[in-house]
Structure formats: C-alpha cells, structure tokens
Amino acid sequence: MGFGGQGIRNNTLAFSLSGSEIIDDTAAHTGEWGAIQLITTTVIASITMPNATNSDGYTAVSLDAGTVIFGDISAITLTSGIVTAHNI
C-alpha cells in the first residue's frame, strides 16, 4: 500500500511547524531551509546547496510559480520573483 496523500501531509506539517521566510527582494538571504517554494515566476541569481551537485542549474533561468526545490539550502539571492523558504 502506498503513502497516498499522507507523505504530502507530513511534509506540509513538518515545514509549517518549523516556520518559513518570504523572500521578495534581491538581497542575499541565509538560513537553514529544506525547501524553497516559488510563489511567482522566479529567477534565482545564486543558491547554495552544500549537498547537491550542479545546483547552479537553478540559476539564471525562469522557474515557474509552484515549483518546489527540496534540499539542504543555506543561501539564496533572487534576481526577480517571490519565494517561501521553509525552515528545517
């Protein structure tokens, strides 16, 4: 038997209990995030994901609203857009 919606519910609950930060400017932001959720179409100037290979692939491209980037994320700078950074 699969997890169905249970896994999604658990992820939502875990992130909501840890808090989040809305980022809507081009300043550099640092934190301990497990996911970045794009609220609007977004261009990322830089993102630091220490445990990911080639995370630069997320930069300098237009990413659609609704996209969620999961991982160990410690810094992000936007060129444009609005994101929610979910704490871990």
N, C-alpha and C positions, 0 to 999 in steps of 0.2 A: 504494500500500500504506500502511495506517495505522500508527500507532505501537503500537497494541495496549497491552499492559501495560508497554512499555518506558518511556513517559513517567512513569508512576506509579513505576516502579522508580527512575528517575533522580531524581525529586523526593524520594523517601524517602532515597536515598543522599546527596543534597546536604544535606538537613536533618540527617541523622544525623551527618554529618561536622562540621557547624557547631555542634552542641550544642543543648541546649534547657533550658528552665527550667519546672519545675512550679509553678504558682501556685494556691494553695488557701486564700487568705485575702482579706481586704477592704482590704489596704494597697495603695497606689499602687505600680506597678512600671513601670520604664522599661527599654528595651533597643532592639536593632535586630533585629526579627523579620520573617520573611517569611510566617509562618502562625501562627495560633492554632487549636489543635485542642481541642475541648471533650470532656472525659473524662466528665463528668456533665452532667445538665441544668444550665444556667448562666444567670445574669442578669448582664449587664455593666453596671456603673454608668457607666463612661466608657471611651472608646477613642480614641486619637489615631492617625489615618491621614492624614498630610500630603498624599498624592497621591490621596485618594479623596473623592468628592463625597457628602455626606449619610451619613457613617459613623455619625452619631448614630442611624441606623435600627437599629443593632445593640444599642442601649442600652435598658434598662428593659423588655425583653421576655424571655420564657422561650425559650431556644435549646436545641434537643435535643442530647443526647450524640451524638458522632460528627460533628457539624458542624465544618467547617474553614473559617476565614476567611483568605483569602490577601490579601496586600498589603504595603505598606510600613508597618509598625506600630511606633510608638515608645513608646507608653504604654498601660497598661490597668489598670483598677481593677474588681474584681468586687464584686457585691452578694452573690452566692452561687455555688457550684459549684467545679469544678476544671478547669483548662485546662493544656495544654502549649504554651508559647511557643517556637517553633522559630527559632533564630538564623539570620541571613543572613550 
